[in-house]
């Protein structure tokens, strides 16, 4: 089992070593793609609401939409799924883009195929650099390997400290920025990273697994207190690469994760190579491994609304996870801002909230919980027939039985919060977990 000292020693070592991906570099000139035709008026109003940064203004816009008789569930769903248009945006290599997150300016590098067409949905690969590198350096090593079906974005974070809450916010903000500007297929967003970037891939990917079509962490690992969060990857494929002779991040870190995934029955790919780099030793990503990884990307498509989910949460991550959200719990661990340093008793004991949910039969949802006091289900017609009664069984007791109500307000509010055109929910159902009888 891994421990905190192993991870910390590895992080200190990697900060002194320049990590080489050893992939061919390249660039592209900048041009402009042609815009799509303008959207219909209702769709324009819907997207104006979804994209409005000011919450007060957004609420006014929402009330206007709800007062419009044309704002129906069918019309809104159709508009969100198919009605967004994308403006003329640069294509090619943009090595120094900027974004402000928590009042701090960060940089990211972006590559858009010269053949980009706004009418087509593209895959998006998000790559997190290691210590001693920056996003633009990784961009050069990746962009020509992906081909014309992918956008590539590589944010830069100081020292490659992707295991912090600030870095997590940056990655999510960059993804939302790129999705707002370019036509990204939300079912083909991938997160990958090398060394410290691989640690970030694990942490961000596990806490936000429902956003990604796949994770590809390289030469990285996890502290043992974080291993329970692997359960969140129930429907998120993983491709792991690690060098057997890695002297910075010991290969046993990835071997442990692979064993944990196998133990909980999650299929994954584990690639262990014997190669060494003149400067980085075994701590690098060999170019020979890339074709198989890109082929794997090509084969993955996210299931946006799976019929079964597992979610593990500590107290600082209570955002929705797919179609469920943990709302209140017994006392559980709460991570510090760097997500790894806090070592109080609840963290050492891995005291986390757990929820397993599945559509067990038509209009019957079964839930098993641990340390959860209240949770919320977000439903749509992919999960239940809203014209018929729905039964929710929690810990083998019926906790809800009856009709549920679909509303366009729920649809719009959830669409704005999630920014995901494939995860649209019209029903919000809060469930109080009953304490077992003594």
CORJO-V604226 format. One record per backbone hydrogen bond with DSSP energy under -0.5 kcal/mol. NH is the residue of the N-H (numbers start at 1). CO is the residue of the C=O. If there is no record, write none. Layout:
# CORJO-V604226
[[NH CO] [NH CO]]
This chain:
# CORJO-V604226
[[7 3] [8 4] [9 5] [10 6] [11 7] [12 8] [13 9] [14 10] [15 11] [16 13] [17 14] [19 17] [19 131] [20 18] [21 19] [31 91] [33 89] [36 86] [44 40] [45 41] [46 42] [47 43] [48 44] [49 45] [50 46] [51 47] [52 48] [52 49] [55 53] [58 54] [59 55] [60 56] [61 57] [62 58] [63 59] [64 60] [65 61] [66 62] [67 63] [68 64] [68 65] [69 67] [71 68] [72 70] [76 72] [77 73] [78 74] [79 75] [80 76] [81 77] [82 78] [83 79] [91 31] [92 112] [93 28] [94 92] [94 110] [97 108] [99 106] [101 99] [101 104] [104 101] [106 99] [108 97] [109 154] [110 94] [111 152] [112 92] [116 113] [118 34] [120 117] [122 183] [123 149] [124 188] [125 151] [126 124] [126 190] [127 125] [127 153] [128 192] [129 127] [129 155] [133 130] [138 134] [139 135] [140 136] [141 137] [142 138] [142 139] [143 139] [145 142] [146 142] [146 143] [147 143] [150 147] [151 123] [152 111] [153 125] [154 109] [156 107] [160 157] [161 158] [162 160] [164 161] [165 337] [168 164] [169 165] [170 166] [171 167] [172 168] [173 169] [174 170] [175 171] [176 172] [177 173] [178 174] [179 175] [180 176] [181 177] [182 178] [184 182] [185 122] [186 184] [188 185] [190 124] [190 188] [191 214] [192 126] [193 216] [194 128] [195 218] [197 194] [198 195] [199 195] [200 196] [201 197] [202 198] [203 199] [204 200] [205 200] [205 201] [206 202] [207 203] [208 204] [209 206] [211 208] [212 209] [213 189] [214 189] [215 237] [216 191] [218 193] [219 241] [226 223] [227 223] [227 224] [229 226] [230 227] [231 228] [232 229] [233 230] [234 231] [236 233] [237 213] [237 235] [239 215] [240 269] [241 217] [242 271] [244 273] [246 243] [250 248] [253 250] [254 251] [255 251] [256 252] [257 253] [258 254] [259 255] [260 256] [261 257] [262 258] [263 259] [264 260] [265 262] [266 261] [267 265] [269 238] [271 240] [272 270] [273 242] [273 271] [277 281] [281 277] [282 245] [283 280] [284 282] [285 20] [286 284] [287 22] [289 286] [290 287] [291 287] [293 289] [294 290] [295 291] [296 292] [297 293] [298 294] [299 295] [299 296] [300 296] [300 297] [302 187] [304 302] [306 303] [309 357] [311 355] [313 353] [315 333] [317 314] [321 324] [324 321] [325 376] [327 325] [327 374] [328 374] [330 371] [333 351] [339 336] [348 344] [349 345] [350 347] [351 346] [352 350] [353 313] [354 370] [355 311] [356 368] [357 309] [358 366] [359 307] [360 358] [360 364] [361 364] [364 361] [365 391] [366 358] [367 393] [368 356] [370 354] [373 328] [374 328] [375 431] [376 325] [377 429] [378 323] [379 377] [379 427] [383 380] [384 380] [386 384] [388 385] [390 402] [391 363] [392 400] [393 365] [394 392] [394 397] [395 367] [395 393] [397 394] [399 392] [400 392] [402 390] [406 404] [407 426] [411 407] [412 408] [413 409] [414 410] [415 411] [416 412] [417 413] [418 414] [419 415] [423 420] [424 422] [426 379] [427 379] [429 377] [431 375] [433 373] [434 432]]
